[in-house]
Amino acid sequence: MFVATHVVMGALIGQNVTTPELSLPMGVASHFMLDMVPHGDAKLWDEYKSGNSLVKSLVYTAVDAVAAVGIFIYLMETAPYASRATMIAGVIGAILPDFLVAVGEGMKTRPFLWFQRQHMRIHNVFASRLGDMTFRAGIFMQLIVLFAALYVVKR
């Protein structure tokens, strides 16, 4: 899923949970639940790792990261929330798994490599069995989820 989608879902959790201590792990759980839904990028990691689609993967990641930061700032300034800390904790939890994968790419230590494998196994649990959608269809589906969640957060 887009990191931007994870940010919005983390914010939604942060709006509806009473403490940061609960919001953070629920954000992490939401990340894995969203990633299990086939969304057109199951092969992107493999293409990145093999070097076949390095530029595509990096552009996709950069655009997503910029959008995620922009959405986060927008939500912190405009979305209703009871506690800034609870909302921030939900967002941190929701993006933490992807952050750990990125750190693992740089560090290549055993715990991070193990986490990468587990993350990708969960990410592809249904796409590997049922088949993934096309990359274009996946982007479209993710945009629908992103804007629907953004609508709910802003209500």
LINVEN-V45858 format. One record per run of one state. SS is the DSSP state (H for helix, E for strand, - for the rest). FROM is the first residue (numbers start at 0). LEN is the number of residues. If there is no record, write none. Layout:
ss=SS from=FROM len=LEN
ss=SS from=FROM len=LEN
This chain:
ss=- from=0 len=2
ss=H from=2 len=14
ss=- from=16 len=3
ss=H from=19 len=17
ss=- from=36 len=7
ss=H from=43 len=7
ss=- from=50 len=3
ss=H from=53 len=25
ss=- from=78 len=5
ss=H from=83 len=24
ss=- from=107 len=2
ss=H from=109 len=14
ss=- from=123 len=3
ss=H from=126 len=4
ss=- from=130 len=4
ss=H from=134 len=20
ss=- from=154 len=1
